[in-house]
Amino acid sequence: MIKKIFLSLILAAAFVFAADPITIEGRLTEIPGKMPSNDLYSYVYVFKYKVSKVVSGKLDAKEVLVGVYNPLIARGKVKDKMADKAKGNVGEFKAKSKHTLKIVPLEGNWDGAVEDEYFDDESPRYLAIEVNE
């Protein structure tokens, strides 16, 4: 029984890591609260995006909650172990900006601190692994 549960967990984790990213076009609708400075700790900050188009993959939501790793650092300038999950060309995240994002489920792809002001929203969270203007 324990072996079956353990195997199921491993297979589920493998599916999360192997899942192809979803690519969307969207507008950053709001930046809740204040982002902590990057010298305190590494974190993912959750933004809300209005989805205008799903470019690839499957996503049925009109709005999506997307975590961005250390968003005060320009995409493509991250030099630590998360560099492969912080690609793109966005220099600064500003409300109302249009972006093209590659997203994967946050759970299973990030295990550090998450700054998430949407505590009343039970929607799934995603991690942006690439954000372009």
N, CA and C atoms as a LAMMPS dump frame, in Angstrom:
ITEM: TIMESTEP
0
ITEM: NUMBER OF ATOMS
399
ITEM: BOX BOUNDS ff ff ff
-5.0000000000000000e+02 5.0000000000000000e+02
-5.0000000000000000e+02 5.0000000000000000e+02
-5.0000000000000000e+02 5.0000000000000000e+02
ITEM: ATOMS id mol type element x y z
1 1 1 N 0.828 -1.198 0
2 1 2 C 0 0 0
3 1 3 C 0.866 1.252 0
4 2 1 N 1.855 1.312 0.889
5 2 2 C 2.73 2.474 0.962
6 2 3 C 3.532 2.612 -0.328
7 3 1 N 3.94 1.483 -0.898
8 3 2 C 4.685 1.528 -2.167
9 3 3 C 3.829 2.124 -3.272
10 4 1 N 2.544 1.774 -3.31
11 4 2 C 1.643 2.309 -4.335
12 4 3 C 1.474 3.821 -4.183
13 5 1 N 1.314 4.273 -2.941
14 5 2 C 1.16 5.708 -2.681
15 5 3 C 2.439 6.437 -3.091
16 6 1 N 3.58 5.892 -2.684
17 6 2 C 4.861 6.504 -3.017
18 6 3 C 5.049 6.57 -4.53
19 7 1 N 4.734 5.474 -5.237
20 7 2 C 4.865 5.445 -6.693
21 7 3 C 3.93 6.462 -7.342
22 8 1 N 2.705 6.577 -6.815
23 8 2 C 1.753 7.554 -7.349
24 8 3 C 2.277 8.976 -7.191
25 9 1 N 2.868 9.275 -6.032
26 9 2 C 3.429 10.608 -5.801
27 9 3 C 4.584 10.891 -6.753
28 10 1 N 5.434 9.925 -6.964
29 10 2 C 6.563 10.098 -7.891
30 10 3 C 6.059 10.328 -9.306
31 11 1 N 5.07 9.545 -9.735
32 11 2 C 4.522 9.72 -11.082
33 11 3 C 3.852 11.081 -11.235
34 12 1 N 3.139 11.515 -10.204
35 12 2 C 2.496 12.835 -10.26
36 12 3 C 3.543 13.93 -10.347
37 13 1 N 4.614 13.818 -9.561
38 13 2 C 5.693 14.812 -9.614
39 13 3 C 6.361 14.801 -10.976
40 14 1 N 6.578 13.637 -11.537
41 14 2 C 7.2 13.549 -12.863
42 14 3 C 6.314 14.208 -13.908
43 15 1 N 4.994 14.051 -13.783
44 15 2 C 4.075 14.678 -14.726
45 15 3 C 4.17 16.193 -14.64
46 16 1 N 4.221 16.727 -13.419
47 16 2 C 4.315 18.181 -13.238
48 16 3 C 5.587 18.708 -13.878
49 17 1 N 6.723 18.034 -13.628
50 17 2 C 7.988 18.511 -14.174
51 17 3 C 8.064 18.315 -15.681
52 18 1 N 7.4 17.271 -16.197
53 18 2 C 7.49 16.968 -17.622
54 18 3 C 6.451 17.732 -18.433
55 19 1 N 5.478 18.345 -17.758
56 19 2 C 4.415 19.043 -18.459
57 19 3 C 4.988 20.171 -19.316
58 20 1 N 4.488 20.241 -20.526
59 20 2 C 4.911 21.33 -21.402
60 20 3 C 4.353 22.64 -20.867
61 21 1 N 5.122 23.714 -21.006
62 21 2 C 4.603 25.01 -20.556
63 21 3 C 3.405 25.442 -21.403
64 22 1 N 2.547 26.218 -20.799
65 22 2 C 1.438 26.856 -21.5
66 22 3 C 1.926 28.248 -21.874
67 23 1 N 1.706 28.653 -23.1
68 23 2 C 2.086 29.999 -23.528
69 23 3 C 0.819 30.825 -23.693
70 24 1 N 0.798 31.977 -23.017
71 24 2 C -0.355 32.867 -23.091
72 24 3 C 0.091 34.287 -23.419
73 25 1 N -0.837 35.037 -23.966
74 25 2 C -0.68 36.479 -24.085
75 25 3 C -1.665 37.082 -23.102
76 26 1 N -1.216 38.074 -22.353
77 26 2 C -2.1 38.66 -21.362
78 26 3 C -1.654 40.024 -20.915
79 27 1 N -2.529 40.643 -20.135
80 27 2 C -2.268 41.969 -19.576
81 27 3 C -2.139 41.826 -18.061
82 28 1 N -1.064 42.374 -17.529
83 28 2 C -0.855 42.395 -16.087
84 28 3 C -1.868 43.371 -15.505
85 29 1 N -2.89 42.847 -14.828
86 29 2 C -3.982 43.713 -14.389
87 29 3 C -3.693 44.438 -13.089
88 30 1 N -2.929 43.787 -12.189
89 30 2 C -2.647 44.459 -10.928
90 30 3 C -1.408 43.878 -10.269
91 31 1 N -0.772 44.742 -9.506
92 31 2 C 0.356 44.339 -8.67
93 31 3 C -0.081 44.632 -7.241
94 32 1 N -0.497 43.595 -6.515
95 32 2 C -1.003 43.84 -5.163
96 32 3 C 0.136 44.059 -4.168
97 33 1 N -0.054 44.964 -3.271
98 33 2 C 0.948 45.172 -2.228
99 33 3 C 2.265 45.71 -2.75
100 34 1 N 3.309 45.5 -1.963
101 34 2 C 4.645 45.994 -2.301
102 34 3 C 5.598 44.804 -2.361
103 35 1 N 6.356 44.747 -3.428
104 35 2 C 7.323 43.659 -3.581
105 35 3 C 8.498 43.875 -2.64
106 36 1 N 8.916 42.824 -1.927
107 36 2 C 10.092 42.963 -1.064
108 36 3 C 11.355 43.151 -1.889
109 37 1 N 12.351 43.759 -1.291
110 37 2 C 13.609 43.925 -2.026
111 37 3 C 14.276 42.57 -2.207
112 38 1 N 15.03 42.434 -3.261
113 38 2 C 15.669 41.157 -3.588
114 38 3 C 16.829 40.827 -2.662
115 39 1 N 17.31 41.78 -1.892
116 39 2 C 18.423 41.461 -1.003
117 39 3 C 17.955 40.793 0.295
118 40 1 N 16.641 40.755 0.531
119 40 2 C 16.129 40.088 1.723
120 40 3 C 16.149 38.571 1.554
121 41 1 N 15.605 38.093 0.461
122 41 2 C 15.534 36.665 0.166
123 41 3 C 15.002 36.492 -1.251
124 42 1 N 15.176 35.313 -1.797
125 42 2 C 14.607 34.999 -3.109
126 42 3 C 13.172 34.546 -2.918
127 43 1 N 12.31 34.978 -3.792
128 43 2 C 10.887 34.684 -3.657
129 43 3 C 10.21 34.702 -5.011
130 44 1 N 8.995 34.206 -5.033
131 44 2 C 8.114 34.31 -6.188
132 44 3 C 6.985 35.243 -5.77
133 45 1 N 6.706 36.243 -6.605
134 45 2 C 5.647 37.209 -6.335
135 45 3 C 4.493 36.934 -7.287
136 46 1 N 3.276 36.839 -6.755
137 46 2 C 2.12 36.465 -7.569
138 46 3 C 1.396 37.702 -8.091
139 47 1 N 1.256 37.739 -9.424
140 47 2 C 0.526 38.793 -10.132
141 47 3 C -0.754 38.207 -10.71
142 48 1 N -1.689 39.079 -11.062
143 48 2 C -2.902 38.649 -11.763
144 48 3 C -2.826 39.142 -13.206
145 49 1 N -3.055 38.219 -14.132
146 49 2 C -3.073 38.532 -15.56
147 49 3 C -4.448 38.246 -16.141
148 50 1 N -4.893 39.118 -17.025
149 50 2 C -6.083 38.862 -17.828
150 50 3 C -5.591 38.185 -19.104
151 51 1 N -6.097 37.002 -19.386
152 51 2 C -5.65 36.223 -20.541
153 51 3 C -6.372 36.725 -21.788
154 52 1 N -5.6 37.15 -22.782
155 52 2 C -6.216 37.575 -24.039
156 52 3 C -6.141 36.475 -25.096
157 53 1 N -5.129 35.588 -24.988
158 53 2 C -4.987 34.528 -25.981
159 53 3 C -4.129 33.41 -25.399
160 54 1 N -4.551 32.174 -25.647
161 54 2 C -3.723 31.018 -25.319
162 54 3 C -3.002 30.638 -26.612
163 55 1 N -1.692 30.797 -26.618
164 55 2 C -0.88 30.545 -27.814
165 55 3 C -0.61 29.057 -27.974
166 56 1 N -0.265 28.386 -26.866
167 56 2 C -0.053 26.937 -26.915
168 56 3 C -0.392 26.335 -25.563
169 57 1 N -0.82 25.093 -25.599
170 57 2 C -1.235 24.423 -24.382
171 57 3 C -2.715 24.62 -24.151
172 58 1 N -3.178 24.23 -22.974
173 58 2 C -4.599 24.306 -22.65
174 58 3 C -4.786 25.093 -21.352
175 59 1 N -5.591 26.123 -21.44
176 59 2 C -5.944 26.942 -20.285
177 59 3 C -7.308 27.554 -20.571
178 60 1 N -8.261 27.317 -19.683
179 60 2 C -9.623 27.81 -19.895
180 60 3 C -9.95 29.074 -19.112
181 61 1 N -9.031 29.551 -18.299
182 61 2 C -9.295 30.704 -17.431
183 61 3 C -9.196 32.025 -18.2
184 62 1 N -10.017 32.992 -17.797
185 62 2 C -9.944 34.344 -18.36
186 62 3 C -8.95 35.198 -17.585
187 63 1 N -8.705 34.816 -16.328
188 63 2 C -7.689 35.443 -15.487
189 63 3 C -6.838 34.333 -14.903
190 64 1 N -5.576 34.646 -14.658
191 64 2 C -4.659 33.646 -14.126
192 64 3 C -3.718 34.308 -13.13
193 65 1 N -3.406 33.572 -12.067
194 65 2 C -2.462 34.043 -11.058
195 65 3 C -1.103 33.451 -11.39
196 66 1 N -0.135 34.343 -11.611
197 66 2 C 1.181 33.934 -12.089
198 66 3 C 2.257 34.43 -11.146
199 67 1 N 3.068 33.506 -10.663
200 67 2 C 4.204 33.855 -9.834
201 67 3 C 5.423 34.129 -10.695
202 68 1 N 6.137 35.192 -10.351
203 68 2 C 7.352 35.575 -11.067
204 68 3 C 8.501 35.571 -10.072
205 69 1 N 9.566 34.882 -10.412
206 69 2 C 10.73 34.795 -9.536
207 69 3 C 11.438 36.146 -9.468
208 70 1 N 11.677 36.633 -8.259
209 70 2 C 12.376 37.908 -8.024
210 70 3 C 12.052 38.955 -9.102
211 71 1 N 10.817 39.447 -9.125
212 71 2 C 10.382 40.323 -10.221
213 71 3 C 11.068 41.688 -10.285
214 72 1 N 11.827 42.07 -9.269
215 72 2 C 12.552 43.34 -9.334
216 72 3 C 13.823 43.222 -10.179
217 73 1 N 14.18 42 -10.548
218 73 2 C 15.313 41.774 -11.454
219 73 3 C 14.746 41.563 -12.847
220 74 1 N 15.315 42.238 -13.837
221 74 2 C 14.857 42.098 -15.219
222 74 3 C 14.955 40.638 -15.652
223 75 1 N 13.984 40.207 -16.444
224 75 2 C 14.031 38.842 -16.977
225 75 3 C 15.27 38.706 -17.846
226 76 1 N 15.91 37.587 -17.791
227 76 2 C 17.147 37.371 -18.535
228 76 3 C 18.385 37.827 -17.789
229 77 1 N 18.217 38.562 -16.683
230 77 2 C 19.351 39.05 -15.885
231 77 3 C 19.556 38.236 -14.608
232 78 1 N 18.665 37.293 -14.345
233 78 2 C 18.797 36.436 -13.164
234 78 3 C 19.979 35.504 -13.39
235 79 1 N 20.894 35.454 -12.425
236 79 2 C 22.13 34.685 -12.597
237 79 3 C 22.246 33.5 -11.643
238 80 1 N 21.26 33.261 -10.788
239 80 2 C 21.383 32.164 -9.833
240 80 3 C 20.786 30.877 -10.397
241 81 1 N 20.515 29.916 -9.523
242 81 2 C 20.021 28.608 -9.954
243 81 3 C 18.663 28.685 -10.651
244 82 1 N 17.964 29.799 -10.537
245 82 2 C 16.654 29.964 -11.172
246 82 3 C 16.735 30.635 -12.537
247 83 1 N 17.915 30.843 -13.059
248 83 2 C 18.063 31.531 -14.345
249 83 3 C 17.247 30.871 -15.452
250 84 1 N 17.145 29.543 -15.415
251 84 2 C 16.381 28.85 -16.451
252 84 3 C 14.877 29.024 -16.281
253 85 1 N 14.43 29.583 -15.149
254 85 2 C 13.008 29.839 -14.915
255 85 3 C 12.729 31.325 -14.785
256 86 1 N 13.612 32.145 -15.332
257 86 2 C 13.431 33.601 -15.291
258 86 3 C 13.899 34.205 -16.613
259 87 1 N 13.504 33.58 -17.704
260 87 2 C 13.92 34.039 -19.039
261 87 3 C 12.981 35.132 -19.537
262 88 1 N 13.398 35.794 -20.598
263 88 2 C 12.56 36.791 -21.243
264 88 3 C 13.258 38.123 -21.39
265 89 1 N 12.467 39.153 -21.739
266 89 2 C 13.05 40.476 -21.969
267 89 3 C 12.351 41.599 -21.202
268 90 1 N 11.481 41.269 -20.257
269 90 2 C 10.797 42.302 -19.48
270 90 3 C 11.774 42.886 -18.469
271 91 1 N 11.948 44.201 -18.533
272 91 2 C 12.853 44.875 -17.617
273 91 3 C 12.2 45.244 -16.301
274 92 1 N 10.897 45.552 -16.356
275 92 2 C 10.17 45.981 -15.167
276 92 3 C 8.711 45.563 -15.31
277 93 1 N 8.145 45.063 -14.242
278 93 2 C 6.737 44.669 -14.246
279 93 3 C 5.888 45.851 -13.821
280 94 1 N 4.988 46.279 -14.735
281 94 2 C 4.109 47.409 -14.478
282 94 3 C 2.681 47 -14.802
283 95 1 N 1.749 47.435 -13.955
284 95 2 C 0.338 47.163 -14.204
285 95 3 C -0.067 47.691 -15.575
286 96 1 N -0.917 46.967 -16.236
287 96 2 C -1.479 47.267 -17.561
288 96 3 C -0.548 46.871 -18.71
289 97 1 N 0.647 46.378 -18.407
290 97 2 C 1.577 45.948 -19.46
291 97 3 C 1.084 44.656 -20.104
292 98 1 N 1.332 44.542 -21.415
293 98 2 C 1.011 43.316 -22.143
294 98 3 C 2.263 42.447 -22.208
295 99 1 N 2.082 41.161 -21.92
296 99 2 C 3.196 40.22 -21.92
297 99 3 C 2.8 38.917 -22.6
298 100 1 N 3.795 38.236 -23.1
299 100 2 C 3.655 36.847 -23.522
300 100 3 C 4.404 36.025 -22.49
301 101 1 N 3.704 35.06 -21.902
302 101 2 C 4.266 34.286 -20.799
303 101 3 C 4.269 32.798 -21.112
304 102 1 N 5.322 32.129 -20.692
305 102 2 C 5.347 30.672 -20.652
306 102 3 C 5.199 30.318 -19.192
307 103 1 N 4.152 29.545 -18.883
308 103 2 C 3.855 29.236 -17.494
309 103 3 C 3.774 27.726 -17.272
310 104 1 N 4.129 27.327 -16.062
311 104 2 C 4.009 25.948 -15.595
312 104 3 C 3.363 26.008 -14.213
313 105 1 N 2.819 24.898 -13.726
314 105 2 C 2.242 24.936 -12.372
315 105 3 C 3.288 25.379 -11.343
316 106 1 N 2.889 26.254 -10.442
317 106 2 C 3.802 26.715 -9.395
318 106 3 C 4.18 25.549 -8.477
319 107 1 N 3.171 24.789 -8.093
320 107 2 C 3.426 23.643 -7.222
321 107 3 C 4.266 22.609 -7.968
322 108 1 N 5.335 22.208 -7.353
323 108 2 C 6.228 21.235 -7.966
324 108 3 C 7.372 21.872 -8.734
325 109 1 N 7.271 23.181 -9.006
326 109 2 C 8.328 23.879 -9.731
327 109 3 C 8.99 24.972 -8.903
328 110 1 N 8.47 25.212 -7.703
329 110 2 C 9.056 26.204 -6.801
330 110 3 C 8.734 25.787 -5.38
331 111 1 N 9.737 25.732 -4.533
332 111 2 C 9.495 25.333 -3.15
333 111 3 C 9.984 26.372 -2.152
334 112 1 N 10.27 27.574 -2.61
335 112 2 C 10.733 28.638 -1.734
336 112 3 C 9.599 29.558 -1.305
337 113 1 N 9.971 30.755 -0.874
338 113 2 C 9.007 31.747 -0.398
339 113 3 C 8.115 32.236 -1.537
340 114 1 N 6.835 32.414 -1.211
341 114 2 C 5.862 32.931 -2.173
342 114 3 C 5.164 34.127 -1.533
343 115 1 N 5.25 35.264 -2.195
344 115 2 C 4.528 36.468 -1.773
345 115 3 C 3.228 36.492 -2.569
346 116 1 N 2.123 36.18 -1.904
347 116 2 C 0.839 35.996 -2.582
348 116 3 C -0.247 36.718 -1.8
349 117 1 N -0.727 37.829 -2.333
350 117 2 C -1.775 38.619 -1.688
351 117 3 C -3.17 38.085 -2.009
352 118 1 N -3.266 37.067 -2.853
353 118 2 C -4.56 36.537 -3.279
354 118 3 C -4.981 35.357 -2.406
355 119 1 N -4.865 35.515 -1.091
356 119 2 C -5.128 34.413 -0.175
357 119 3 C -6.58 33.96 -0.176
358 120 1 N -7.521 34.789 -0.623
359 120 2 C -8.926 34.391 -0.699
360 120 3 C -9.276 33.739 -2.032
361 121 1 N -8.359 33.735 -2.963
362 121 2 C -8.598 33.187 -4.297
363 121 3 C -8.01 31.781 -4.374
364 122 1 N -8.855 30.806 -4.634
365 122 2 C -8.406 29.417 -4.673
366 122 3 C -7.983 28.955 -6.062
367 123 1 N -7.829 29.874 -7
368 123 2 C -7.396 29.527 -8.356
369 123 3 C -6.005 28.905 -8.322
370 124 1 N -5.705 28.059 -9.298
371 124 2 C -4.343 27.515 -9.362
372 124 3 C -3.323 28.625 -9.588
373 125 1 N -2.145 28.408 -9.076
374 125 2 C -1.038 29.345 -9.284
375 125 3 C -0.09 28.746 -10.318
376 126 1 N 0.457 29.623 -11.144
377 126 2 C 1.428 29.219 -12.145
378 126 3 C 2.735 29.953 -11.904
379 127 1 N 3.81 29.404 -12.43
380 127 2 C 5.119 30.029 -12.38
381 127 3 C 5.492 30.456 -13.785
382 128 1 N 5.822 31.733 -13.957
383 128 2 C 6.272 32.221 -15.261
384 128 3 C 7.736 31.844 -15.427
385 129 1 N 8.026 31.014 -16.42
386 129 2 C 9.416 30.647 -16.68
387 129 3 C 10.012 31.515 -17.774
388 130 1 N 9.166 32.258 -18.463
389 130 2 C 9.632 33.23 -19.46
390 130 3 C 8.555 34.302 -19.617
391 131 1 N 8.975 35.573 -19.623
392 131 2 C 8.06 36.687 -19.809
393 131 3 C 8.685 37.663 -20.806
394 132 1 N 7.946 37.925 -21.887
395 132 2 C 8.406 38.835 -22.929
396 132 3 C 7.381 39.922 -23.175
397 133 1 N 7.89 41.081 -23.615
398 133 2 C 7 42.194 -23.959
399 133 3 C 6.509 42.021 -25.379
